[in-house]
Amino acid sequence: MKISGNVDVDPAIPTIIVQIITPSGNGLAHIDSIIPKADGTFTKTIHTGGPTWNENGKYVIKISYGGNLEKSIDYENTSSSSQSTVSQSNPSLPSPEQKLDIPSDDVSDVSFTENPKMRIFGFPAFDKSPQYYIDRYNTEPQYRSWFDSQFPFYEIDAVVGYSPTHIENFPSYDASPQYYIDRYNTEPQYRSWFDSQFPEKTIYDVLGFSTHIPDWIKTYAKNWATGEISDSEFMTGLDFMLQNKIIVIPNIDYAHSTFDNVPSWFRNISHWWANDLISQQEFINSIKFLIQNDIILLE
């Protein structure tokens, strides 16, 4: 499915957020970000199908860039296409009058290290090995140019590779993250070996995906804080991001969640983080607080 259109470019809004909502309205078939060109045009190809596209009916495409535009498509296990155009200005954002602190006794400390993985939605993909990306970088000039423009301060290895461990060639650059995750989740003996070798780390820690939240999610949080995205939409999106390891909370075994009565302070936390008024560490801690206190209920 190809989505294209144009926007009035606002330097304060780096990305367009695309949500594709399932016919039941209870989930997201896809969520993505698009960086508009200098002239405001944008195009995105989205692959339909898979477990999040298992409903037949009308899928709603919501495009957010300052304001919202909704289009719908009918989908019956085949590829569909839709074109959308949005041209709205960025609303002014309120300034926080007070910073609400979550009691430190209620939130266990989460170690945080900035890293470039998943800064771009789905990149690097869990089902592609680091060597796949390195080979493309070394053999395809156009791909190299794209990568260097997106990650000007990073080598290819730092973005797609694994950090070395005390075990030689583990993780191997020839194996994808999904390979290791599947083995950990399906082979008890492998899980036992891994836990004995890395007692203080999760499989995502070792693969390097643990705590980075891509910058484009700030726009999503900002739209929620200003009322352009409803509580239900935001929390459904948050659930989608946690399930797909776009956001990873260390030491939380996350599969799926439900929620009720999201506290107002979390909206403030999201707004302040989106505007760089608090750290990413505090935002991560606030999500963990919601999980630990059964405001977000894990299933």
NORVEN-V718952 format. One record per residue. N is the residue number from 1. SS is DSSP state (A for helix, B for strand, O for the rest). OMEGA is omega in degrees with one decimal (999 if undefined). BURIAL is 1 if it has 16 or more other ideal C-beta (glycine too) atoms within 10 Angstrom, else 0. Layout:
# NORVEN-V718952
n | ss | omega | burial
N | SS | OMEGA | BURIAL
N | SS | OMEGA | BURIAL
This chain:
# NORVEN-V718952
n | ss | omega | burial
1 | O | -178.1 | 1
2 | B | 176.9 | 0
3 | B | 179.2 | 1
4 | B | 179.9 | 0
5 | B | 177.3 | 1
6 | B | 179.4 | 1
7 | O | 167.7 | 1
8 | O | -172.1 | 0
9 | O | 174.8 | 1
10 | O | -178.3 | 0
11 | O | -179.7 | 0
12 | O | 179.8 | 0
13 | O | -172.1 | 1
14 | O | -172.8 | 0
15 | O | 171.1 | 1
16 | B | 178.6 | 1
17 | B | 178.5 | 1
18 | B | 172.5 | 1
19 | B | 172.5 | 1
20 | B | -171.7 | 1
21 | B | -176.8 | 1
22 | O | -178.3 | 1
23 | O | 179.5 | 1
24 | O | -177.2 | 0
25 | O | -175.2 | 0
26 | O | -177.8 | 0
27 | O | 177.3 | 1
28 | B | 172.0 | 1
29 | B | -179.2 | 1
30 | B | 170.8 | 1
31 | B | -173.1 | 1
32 | B | 175.4 | 1
33 | B | 178.7 | 1
34 | B | 174.8 | 1
35 | O | -178.9 | 0
36 | O | 175.1 | 1
37 | O | -176.9 | 0
38 | O | 179.9 | 0
39 | O | 176.6 | 0
40 | O | -179.8 | 1
41 | B | 177.2 | 0
42 | B | 176.5 | 1
43 | B | 178.4 | 0
44 | B | 174.3 | 1
45 | B | -177.8 | 0
46 | O | 179.3 | 1
47 | O | 177.9 | 0
48 | O | -179.1 | 1
49 | O | -179.0 | 0
50 | O | -171.9 | 0
51 | A | -179.4 | 0
52 | A | 179.9 | 1
53 | A | -173.3 | 1
54 | O | 177.2 | 0
55 | O | 172.1 | 1
56 | O | 178.5 | 0
57 | B | -173.6 | 0
58 | B | 176.5 | 0
59 | B | 179.8 | 1
60 | B | 175.7 | 0
61 | B | 178.9 | 1
62 | B | 179.3 | 1
63 | B | -177.1 | 1
64 | B | 173.0 | 1
65 | O | -171.9 | 1
66 | O | 173.6 | 1
67 | O | -177.8 | 1
68 | B | 169.6 | 1
69 | B | -179.7 | 1
70 | B | 170.7 | 0
71 | B | 179.2 | 1
72 | B | 176.6 | 0
73 | B | 171.4 | 1
74 | B | -174.5 | 0
75 | B | 177.3 | 1
76 | O | 177.3 | 0
77 | O | 174.4 | 0
78 | O | 178.5 | 0
79 | O | 177.5 | 0
80 | O | 179.0 | 0
81 | O | 179.2 | 0
82 | O | 175.7 | 1
83 | O | -177.3 | 0
84 | O | 175.3 | 1
85 | O | 177.9 | 0
86 | O | -179.0 | 1
87 | O | -178.7 | 0
88 | O | -178.3 | 0
89 | O | -179.6 | 0
90 | O | 179.2 | 0
91 | O | 176.1 | 0
92 | O | -175.9 | 0
93 | O | 179.4 | 0
94 | O | 175.2 | 0
95 | O | -179.7 | 0
96 | O | 177.2 | 0
97 | O | -176.2 | 0
98 | O | 176.1 | 0
99 | O | -179.5 | 0
100 | O | -179.7 | 0
101 | O | 172.3 | 0
102 | O | -177.6 | 1
103 | O | -176.4 | 0
104 | A | 179.2 | 0
105 | A | -175.7 | 0
106 | A | -178.5 | 0
107 | O | 177.9 | 1
108 | O | -176.1 | 0
109 | O | 177.6 | 0
110 | O | 179.4 | 1
111 | O | -174.7 | 0
112 | O | 175.4 | 1
113 | O | 179.0 | 0
114 | O | 173.9 | 0
115 | O | -172.3 | 1
116 | O | -178.4 | 1
117 | O | 176.6 | 1
118 | O | 172.9 | 1
119 | O | 172.0 | 1
120 | B | -174.5 | 1
121 | O | 176.7 | 1
122 | O | -179.8 | 0
123 | B | -4.3 | 1
124 | O | -178.8 | 1
125 | O | 179.7 | 0
126 | O | -175.4 | 1
127 | O | 176.4 | 0
128 | O | 180.0 | 1
129 | B | 174.0 | 1
130 | A | -178.4 | 1
131 | A | 177.0 | 0
132 | A | -178.5 | 1
133 | A | -179.9 | 1
134 | A | 178.4 | 1
135 | A | 178.6 | 0
136 | A | -179.7 | 1
137 | A | -175.8 | 1
138 | A | -174.7 | 0
139 | A | -177.1 | 0
140 | O | -177.7 | 0
141 | A | -179.4 | 0
142 | A | 178.2 | 0
143 | A | 177.4 | 0
144 | A | -180.0 | 0
145 | A | 178.3 | 0
146 | A | -178.5 | 0
147 | A | -177.7 | 1
148 | A | 178.7 | 0
149 | A | -178.6 | 0
150 | A | -177.3 | 0
151 | O | -172.3 | 1
152 | O | -176.3 | 0
153 | O | -175.2 | 0
154 | O | 168.3 | 0
155 | O | -178.6 | 0
156 | A | -178.9 | 1
157 | A | -176.7 | 0
158 | A | -177.0 | 0
159 | A | -172.7 | 1
160 | A | -172.3 | 1
161 | O | 177.7 | 1
162 | O | 173.3 | 1
163 | O | 179.4 | 0
164 | O | 177.3 | 0
165 | O | -179.8 | 0
166 | O | 177.5 | 0
167 | O | -176.0 | 0
168 | O | 177.3 | 0
169 | O | 174.7 | 0
170 | O | -4.3 | 0
171 | O | -179.9 | 1
172 | O | 178.1 | 0
173 | O | -179.6 | 1
174 | O | -177.8 | 0
175 | O | -178.5 | 1
176 | B | 173.8 | 1
177 | A | -178.2 | 1
178 | A | 177.1 | 0
179 | A | -179.1 | 0
180 | A | -180.0 | 1
181 | A | 179.3 | 1
182 | A | 178.9 | 0
183 | A | -180.0 | 1
184 | A | -175.6 | 1
185 | A | -174.2 | 0
186 | A | -177.3 | 0
187 | O | -178.0 | 0
188 | A | -179.3 | 0
189 | A | 178.0 | 0
190 | A | 178.0 | 0
191 | A | -180.0 | 0
192 | A | 178.1 | 0
193 | A | -178.3 | 0
194 | A | -177.6 | 1
195 | A | 178.6 | 0
196 | A | -179.1 | 0
197 | A | -176.9 | 0
198 | O | -172.5 | 1
199 | O | -177.4 | 0
200 | O | -174.5 | 0
201 | O | 172.7 | 1
202 | O | 177.2 | 1
203 | A | 179.0 | 1
204 | A | 174.8 | 1
205 | A | -175.2 | 1
206 | A | 179.4 | 1
207 | A | 173.6 | 1
208 | O | -177.1 | 1
209 | O | -160.1 | 1
210 | O | -167.5 | 1
211 | O | -178.1 | 1
212 | O | 173.9 | 1
213 | O | -176.5 | 1
214 | O | -178.0 | 1
215 | O | -175.8 | 0
216 | A | 178.8 | 1
217 | A | 176.0 | 1
218 | A | 178.0 | 1
219 | A | 177.7 | 1
220 | A | 178.6 | 1
221 | A | 179.7 | 1
222 | A | 178.7 | 1
223 | A | 176.4 | 1
224 | A | -177.5 | 1
225 | A | -179.3 | 1
226 | O | 175.4 | 1
227 | O | 179.5 | 0
228 | O | 174.6 | 1
229 | O | -178.2 | 1
230 | O | 176.2 | 0
231 | A | -177.7 | 0
232 | A | 179.5 | 0
233 | A | -178.0 | 1
234 | A | -177.4 | 1
235 | A | 173.7 | 1
236 | A | 176.5 | 1
237 | A | 178.2 | 1
238 | A | 177.3 | 1
239 | A | 178.8 | 1
240 | A | -178.5 | 1
241 | A | 177.9 | 1
242 | A | 179.6 | 1
243 | A | -175.2 | 0
244 | O | 173.6 | 1
245 | O | 170.5 | 1
246 | O | 168.4 | 1
247 | O | 179.3 | 1
248 | O | 176.4 | 1
249 | O | -178.4 | 1
250 | O | 175.3 | 1
251 | O | 174.3 | 0
252 | O | 178.4 | 0
253 | O | -169.4 | 0
254 | O | 174.7 | 1
255 | O | -179.6 | 0
256 | O | -176.0 | 0
257 | B | 167.6 | 1
258 | B | -177.4 | 0
259 | B | 177.2 | 1
260 | O | 175.2 | 0
261 | O | 178.2 | 0
262 | O | -176.7 | 1
263 | O | -177.0 | 0
264 | A | -178.5 | 0
265 | A | 179.9 | 0
266 | A | 173.9 | 1
267 | A | 178.2 | 1
268 | A | 178.5 | 1
269 | A | -178.6 | 1
270 | A | 179.7 | 1
271 | A | -177.5 | 1
272 | A | 177.5 | 1
273 | A | -179.5 | 1
274 | A | -179.1 | 1
275 | O | 175.4 | 1
276 | O | 178.0 | 0
277 | O | 171.1 | 0
278 | O | -176.2 | 1
279 | O | 174.0 | 0
280 | A | 177.1 | 1
281 | A | -179.3 | 0
282 | A | 178.2 | 1
283 | A | 177.5 | 1
284 | A | -179.9 | 1
285 | A | -178.8 | 1
286 | A | 177.2 | 1
287 | A | 178.9 | 1
288 | A | 177.3 | 1
289 | A | 179.5 | 1
290 | A | 179.3 | 1
291 | A | -176.7 | 1
292 | A | -178.7 | 0
293 | O | 172.8 | 0
294 | O | 169.7 | 0
295 | O | 163.4 | 0
296 | B | -175.0 | 1
297 | B | 178.7 | 0
298 | B | 178.2 | 0
299 | O | 999 | 0
